[in-house]
Amino acid sequence: MNMKPTVRPARIDEADALTALCVRSKRSNGYDATFMAACLDELMVTPARLKAGNFWVAEVAGDDVLCGCAGLTMGAGKRIGKVGMFFVDPEWQGRGAGRALWAAIVDCAQENGLRKLYLDSDPFAEAYYRKLGFEMIGRVPSGSMPGRTLPRMEITLPAC
């Protein structure tokens, strides 16, 4: 089946399925059980997060197959937003789900007047974000692993 994923807002009832998707995606980088247990809180997609809005899923329409998810948090009073929870199911990597989610993020950011986006990347995802146009601007402490740092990446959006 070569169906192209489409993007829509996430639903509250999908929180558990999206958490499982995030865990599968993160685990596909080869992390061990100890690492995954330490990251679990950061990988949880909660109903509160979904109610806050600006959280999307990539799916195969009509099949109820969730391919990926991503969120965008608006900066308070600034023209900068944070991309978070950007995960693609391992079975859907390289099949357009990430690009479709990225397009939704950019559209929302531009509609809300954002000029820059940043994220804290998993080291295994850094090359993907570079392909999207992000540049590393520094390193930040991991939220789940003491002593570990993550690439902080930023992109300036084109004017609409």
C-alpha angles and dihedrals in degrees: 000000000000102000119157115232119241127204130233137156114284119251125229092238090060096065096104094044090049092049089053090049091052091050092050091049094049093044091053087072089071100258117160127238093263092054092045092051090052091052098045097100091052091049095052116112104205130197087241090057091050093047089054088067135219092091120124140186129210110218143166100248115237094014099071088227111151108210102175148333140215140176139204126207117199118228113243106250092340132099092236127099134191122230112214142169091023102167135152122197109250091240089058101043111123093018101097102270094112093047091049091051091046090054090053091050093050093046092051093045093051093045087055095048097251115158100184137032128196137186141177104239132211103238090241091057097047094095091052092052090048088056088055090053102264120142126203110248099175145312130279133193116268113250092222110028119058112226094017121114131199132209111260106213131190138188131192110221121226115251112260 
